[in-house]
Amino acid sequence: MSLPVIALGIWRFNVTKEFLNNSVDTTATVIDLVEKSSSGGGSIYSPRIEFIDANGNKQTVTS
């Protein structure tokens, strides 16, 4: 295995570890399915979720 590949793996490990150390658990609820057009002409559905963040604010995100 080459040194750049090993270095990349170590870097990704550290980035993931830092993310997990700063993350908090929460529970989300799917509140809607948003229809979007796919590149093939069909439809795909993305979930819209709602959760309470660490500051107590309600957040809504569409995947």
C-alpha positions as CSV (number, residue, x, y, z in Angstrom):
1,M,0.0,0.0,0.0
2,S,1.4,3.4,-0.9
3,L,2.1,6.1,1.7
4,P,-0.4,8.6,0.2
5,V,-3.2,6.0,0.6
6,I,-2.3,5.4,4.2
7,A,-2.0,9.1,4.9
8,L,-5.5,9.7,3.4
9,G,-6.9,6.9,5.6
10,I,-5.4,8.4,8.8
11,W,-6.7,11.9,7.8
12,R,-10.3,10.5,7.2
13,F,-10.2,8.6,10.5
14,N,-9.3,11.8,12.3
15,V,-12.0,13.9,10.6
16,T,-14.6,11.3,11.4
17,K,-13.4,10.9,15.0
18,E,-13.6,14.7,15.5
19,F,-17.1,14.8,14.0
20,L,-18.3,12.1,16.3
21,N,-16.8,13.7,19.4
22,N,-18.7,16.9,18.6
23,S,-22.0,15.3,17.7
24,V,-25.0,14.8,19.8
25,D,-27.8,12.2,19.6
26,T,-31.3,13.3,18.7
27,T,-34.5,11.8,17.4
28,A,-36.0,13.0,14.1
29,T,-39.5,12.6,12.6
30,V,-40.2,12.3,8.9
31,I,-42.9,14.9,8.3
32,D,-43.2,14.8,4.5
33,L,-41.9,13.2,1.3
34,V,-40.8,15.7,-1.3
35,E,-41.1,14.6,-4.9
36,K,-38.3,15.5,-7.2
37,S,-37.7,14.8,-10.9
38,S,-34.9,12.3,-11.6
39,S,-32.4,12.6,-14.5
40,G,-34.1,9.6,-16.1
41,G,-37.5,11.3,-16.3
42,G,-39.1,9.6,-13.3
43,S,-39.7,10.7,-9.7
44,I,-37.7,10.3,-6.6
45,Y,-38.8,11.1,-3.1
46,S,-36.7,12.8,-0.4
47,P,-37.6,12.8,3.2
48,R,-38.3,16.1,5.0
49,I,-37.3,15.6,8.7
50,E,-37.8,17.6,11.8
51,F,-35.7,17.5,15.0
52,I,-34.8,19.6,18.0
53,D,-31.1,20.8,18.0
54,A,-28.8,21.0,21.0
55,N,-30.0,24.6,21.6
56,G,-33.7,23.6,21.8
57,N,-34.6,25.0,18.3
58,K,-36.8,23.1,15.9
59,Q,-34.9,22.3,12.7
60,T,-36.4,21.1,9.4
61,V,-34.2,19.5,6.7
62,T,-35.0,17.9,3.4
63,S,-32.5,15.2,2.4
